[in-house]
Amino acid sequence: MTLLVQLTDTHIVEPGNLLYGKVDTAAHLARAVEQVNAMRPQPDLVLITGDLVEHPGPATYQHFSDLIEPLDVPSFVLPGNHDLPSEMVDHFKGSGKFPATAPLFQYVIDDFDFRIIALNSHFDDSELPFFGPRRQQWLDERLGESDKPTLIAIHHPPMTTGIEFIDMVGNQWFTGIGDIISRHSHVQLVICGHGHSDVVGRIGHVPVYMAGSIAHQLIATRGNDHAPAFDERPIPPVLHHWIGNSFVSGSHPWPSWVEESRIDKESGQDWETLKDHMRGAMR
């Protein structure tokens, strides 16, 4: 059993500032770190899937690093459209959080029950994604190295979402990813961010989980081309739980009051007795 927590789109700004003058993304990330540390059992790792900062530079990446420093478990990062992969390599050098190299800025984590392949969909000076031939070749080669169950992480969603401002780039950019995955049946899940909304879809035979943002959400229509609405609230961390031979994914808040509010404690009955009652109701 391996527990992977996904955070995404943290959009940290310069210390003391608010995103767009109104969102305290530093407070949102600090709260997410507290939630991760409170989880029981503790997760095995945290993967932050891009847009770590709003304006890439030494000050914002240091602020981001200071905010995630209290995490009790190993953490890894990958670039989003707001990031600069080359700046990330310099900043995270020696930390193990971004074990990537130029020019592709992609890497593999092979220390758990499943393999993690972290991809780079960053396209310079653009909000739009890019995943060209060299990045595709690298992915195909890494997937060919092992038939171990694999999770792929990328910033932009490689699927059709039904949300126009995400889908307006078309599907051409991720067609190559889909072709590669179709040749490697051990890929079990793709996770991503970027959309500031929680959506589940597919690329070929593989489910794709797009997690909402730690910074803020974008409330969008499905099937109509309207501008999204801005929601300042963060979402809880997302847990991807590898159980046996498949993933179970979803938001996983663990508030501080949960231990005292467990139903066994509130009812005065032990948990095994309560489970027996549940089984009886099913017969």
C-alpha positions as CSV (number, residue, x, y, z in Angstrom):
1,M,0.0,0.0,0.0
2,T,1.4,3.4,-1.0
3,L,-0.3,6.7,-0.3
4,L,0.6,9.6,-2.6
5,V,-0.8,13.1,-1.8
6,Q,-1.2,15.5,-4.7
7,L,-1.2,19.3,-4.3
8,T,-1.3,21.5,-7.4
9,D,-1.4,25.1,-8.6
10,T,-0.2,26.7,-5.4
11,H,0.7,30.0,-7.1
12,I,2.9,31.4,-4.4
13,V,3.7,35.1,-4.8
14,E,6.4,37.3,-3.2
15,P,6.3,37.3,0.6
16,G,3.8,39.6,2.1
17,N,1.8,39.9,-1.2
18,L,-1.6,38.5,-2.2
19,L,-2.3,36.8,-5.5
20,Y,-4.3,39.2,-7.6
21,G,-4.4,41.5,-4.6
22,K,-6.9,39.3,-2.8
23,V,-5.9,35.6,-2.3
24,D,-3.5,34.6,0.5
25,T,-1.9,31.6,-1.4
26,A,0.8,31.3,1.3
27,A,-1.8,30.7,4.0
28,H,-3.6,28.2,1.7
29,L,-0.4,26.2,1.2
30,A,0.5,26.4,4.9
31,R,-2.9,25.0,5.7
32,A,-2.5,22.2,3.1
33,V,0.8,21.2,4.7
34,E,-0.9,21.0,8.1
35,Q,-3.6,18.8,6.6
36,V,-1.0,16.5,5.1
37,N,0.9,16.2,8.3
38,A,-2.3,15.4,10.2
39,M,-3.2,12.5,7.9
40,R,-3.4,9.0,9.5
41,P,-1.7,6.9,8.3
42,Q,0.9,9.3,7.1
43,P,1.3,9.4,3.3
44,D,4.5,8.1,1.7
45,L,5.1,11.2,-0.5
46,V,3.7,14.5,-1.7
47,L,3.8,15.4,-5.4
48,I,3.1,19.1,-6.3
49,T,2.0,19.1,-10.0
50,G,3.0,22.5,-11.2
51,D,2.4,26.3,-11.0
52,L,4.3,26.3,-7.8
53,V,4.6,30.1,-8.1
54,E,2.9,32.9,-9.9
55,H,6.1,34.8,-10.9
56,P,9.2,32.5,-11.1
57,G,12.3,33.8,-9.5
58,P,14.5,33.3,-6.4
59,A,12.2,35.1,-4.0
60,T,9.0,33.2,-4.9
61,Y,10.7,29.8,-5.1
62,Q,12.3,30.4,-1.7
63,H,9.0,31.4,-0.3
64,F,7.4,28.2,-1.7
65,S,10.2,26.1,-0.3
66,D,9.9,27.7,3.2
67,L,6.1,26.9,3.1
68,I,6.6,23.2,2.3
69,E,9.6,22.7,4.6
70,P,7.4,21.5,7.5
71,L,6.1,18.5,5.5
72,D,6.8,15.3,7.4
73,V,7.1,13.2,4.3
74,P,9.3,13.5,1.1
75,S,8.0,16.0,-1.5
76,F,8.6,16.3,-5.2
77,V,7.6,19.0,-7.7
78,L,7.1,19.4,-11.5
79,P,6.8,22.5,-13.6
80,G,3.6,24.3,-14.7
81,N,3.0,27.1,-17.2
82,H,3.8,29.7,-14.6
83,D,7.1,28.1,-13.6
84,L,10.5,28.2,-15.2
85,P,12.0,24.7,-15.3
86,S,15.6,26.0,-15.5
87,E,15.0,28.2,-12.5
88,M,13.5,25.2,-10.6
89,V,16.6,23.1,-11.3
90,D,18.8,25.8,-9.9
91,H,16.7,26.4,-6.8
92,F,15.9,22.8,-5.9
93,K,19.5,21.5,-6.7
94,G,20.6,19.0,-4.0
95,S,17.2,18.8,-2.3
96,G,15.9,15.8,-4.3
97,K,12.6,17.5,-4.9
98,F,13.1,18.1,-8.6
99,P,15.6,15.5,-9.8
100,A,15.4,16.6,-13.5
101,T,17.9,18.0,-15.9
102,A,17.8,20.2,-19.0
103,P,16.6,20.2,-21.7
104,L,13.6,18.0,-21.0
105,F,13.1,18.5,-17.2
106,Q,11.4,15.1,-16.7
107,Y,12.3,12.4,-14.2
108,V,11.3,9.0,-12.6
109,I,10.6,8.1,-9.0
110,D,11.1,4.3,-8.5
111,D,11.1,3.9,-4.7
112,F,7.5,2.8,-4.1
113,D,5.0,0.1,-5.0
114,F,4.3,1.9,-8.3
115,R,6.6,3.9,-10.5
116,I,6.1,7.7,-10.9
117,I,7.0,9.4,-14.2
118,A,7.0,13.2,-13.9
119,L,6.6,15.0,-17.2
120,N,7.1,18.6,-18.3
121,S,4.3,20.2,-20.4
122,H,5.7,23.8,-19.9
123,F,5.7,25.9,-23.1
124,D,7.9,29.1,-22.8
125,D,5.9,32.3,-22.6
126,S,2.6,30.6,-22.9
127,E,-0.3,29.3,-20.8
128,L,-0.7,26.5,-23.4
129,P,0.9,23.1,-23.1
130,F,3.6,21.5,-25.2
131,F,4.8,17.9,-25.4
132,G,7.0,17.5,-28.4
133,P,8.9,14.6,-30.0
134,R,11.9,14.6,-27.7
135,R,9.7,14.6,-24.6
136,Q,7.5,11.8,-26.2
137,Q,10.6,9.7,-27.0
138,W,11.8,10.0,-23.4
139,L,8.4,8.9,-22.0
140,D,8.3,5.9,-24.4
141,E,11.8,4.9,-23.4
142,R,11.1,5.2,-19.6
143,L,7.9,3.2,-19.9
144,G,9.8,0.5,-21.8
145,E,12.3,0.1,-19.0
146,S,9.9,-1.7,-16.6
147,D,6.4,-3.2,-16.5
148,K,6.0,-2.0,-12.9
149,P,2.6,-0.3,-12.4
150,T,3.1,3.3,-13.3
151,L,1.5,6.7,-12.4
152,I,2.2,9.6,-14.8
153,A,2.2,13.2,-13.5
154,I,1.9,16.2,-15.7
155,H,0.7,19.8,-15.3
156,H,-1.7,20.3,-18.1
157,P,-4.6,17.8,-18.5
158,P,-4.0,15.4,-21.4
159,M,-7.7,14.8,-22.0
160,T,-10.8,16.5,-23.3
161,T,-12.5,18.1,-20.2
162,G,-15.6,19.7,-21.6
163,I,-14.3,23.1,-20.2
164,E,-13.8,25.4,-23.1
165,F,-10.9,27.5,-21.7
166,I,-8.9,24.3,-21.1
167,D,-9.9,22.5,-24.3
168,M,-9.4,25.5,-26.6
169,V,-5.8,24.3,-27.4
170,G,-7.2,21.1,-29.0
171,N,-6.1,17.6,-28.4
172,Q,-3.1,17.6,-30.8
173,W,-0.7,18.3,-28.1
174,F,-1.5,15.1,-26.1
175,T,-2.2,12.7,-29.0
176,G,1.4,11.5,-28.8
177,I,1.1,10.8,-25.1
178,G,-2.1,8.8,-25.7
179,D,-0.3,6.8,-28.5
180,I,2.6,6.0,-26.2
181,I,0.3,5.0,-23.2
182,S,-1.7,2.7,-25.5
183,R,1.5,0.6,-26.0
184,H,2.2,0.3,-22.3
185,S,-0.6,-1.4,-20.3
186,H,1.1,-1.0,-17.0
187,V,0.2,2.8,-16.9
188,Q,-2.6,2.9,-14.3
189,L,-3.3,6.6,-13.7
190,V,-2.4,10.1,-15.0
191,I,-2.7,13.0,-12.6
192,C,-2.5,16.7,-13.5
193,G,-3.6,20.2,-12.4
194,H,-3.9,23.5,-14.3
195,G,-7.7,23.7,-14.6
196,H,-8.3,24.9,-11.0
197,S,-11.2,22.4,-10.9
198,D,-11.6,18.7,-10.0
199,V,-12.4,16.6,-13.1
200,V,-12.0,13.0,-13.9
201,G,-11.5,11.8,-17.5
202,R,-9.5,9.4,-19.6
203,I,-6.7,9.2,-22.1
204,G,-7.2,6.0,-24.0
205,H,-7.7,3.2,-21.4
206,V,-6.2,5.2,-18.5
207,P,-8.1,7.4,-16.1
208,V,-6.9,11.0,-15.7
209,Y,-7.5,12.9,-12.4
210,M,-7.3,16.7,-12.7
211,A,-7.1,18.1,-9.1
212,G,-8.4,21.4,-8.0
213,S,-6.1,24.2,-6.9
214,I,-4.6,24.9,-3.5
215,A,-4.7,28.6,-4.4
216,H,-8.2,29.1,-5.8
217,Q,-10.8,27.5,-8.0
218,L,-12.2,28.4,-11.4
219,I,-15.9,27.5,-11.7
220,A,-16.6,26.7,-15.3
221,T,-19.6,25.6,-17.4
222,R,-19.4,22.3,-19.2
223,G,-20.3,22.4,-22.9
224,N,-20.8,26.2,-23.1
225,D,-18.1,28.7,-23.9
226,H,-18.4,31.2,-21.0
227,A,-15.7,32.8,-18.9
228,P,-15.2,31.0,-15.6
229,A,-16.0,32.5,-12.2
230,F,-13.3,33.0,-9.6
231,D,-13.6,31.2,-6.2
232,E,-11.1,32.1,-3.6
233,R,-11.4,28.9,-1.6
234,P,-8.7,26.2,-1.8
235,I,-9.5,22.5,-2.0
236,P,-8.2,19.8,0.5
237,P,-5.2,17.7,-0.5
238,V,-6.0,14.8,-2.9
239,L,-5.0,11.3,-1.9
240,H,-4.1,8.7,-4.6
241,H,-4.2,5.4,-2.7
242,W,-2.5,2.4,-4.4
243,I,-4.5,-0.7,-3.1
244,G,-3.3,-4.0,-4.4
245,N,-3.4,-3.4,-8.1
246,S,-5.3,-0.2,-8.7
247,F,-5.7,3.5,-7.5
248,V,-8.5,5.0,-5.5
249,S,-8.4,8.8,-5.7
250,G,-10.2,11.7,-4.0
251,S,-10.0,14.7,-1.6
252,H,-8.7,13.7,1.8
253,P,-9.2,16.3,4.5
254,W,-8.2,15.2,8.0
255,P,-9.3,18.0,10.4
256,S,-7.8,18.3,13.8
257,W,-11.1,17.4,15.5
258,V,-11.6,14.1,13.8
259,E,-10.2,11.8,16.5
260,E,-12.6,13.0,19.1
261,S,-15.6,12.9,16.7
262,R,-15.1,9.3,15.5
263,I,-18.5,7.5,15.6
264,D,-17.1,4.8,18.0
265,K,-16.1,7.4,20.5
266,E,-19.4,9.4,20.2
267,S,-21.6,6.2,20.4
268,G,-19.6,4.6,23.3
269,Q,-19.3,1.4,21.3
270,D,-16.1,-0.2,20.0
271,W,-15.4,-0.1,16.3
272,E,-15.7,-3.9,15.8
273,T,-19.1,-3.9,17.4
274,L,-20.3,-1.1,15.1
275,K,-18.9,-3.0,12.1
276,D,-20.9,-6.1,13.2
277,H,-24.1,-3.9,13.2
278,M,-23.3,-2.7,9.7
279,R,-22.8,-6.2,8.5
280,G,-26.1,-7.2,10.0
281,A,-27.9,-4.5,8.2
282,M,-26.5,-5.8,4.9
283,R,-27.8,-9.4,5.4
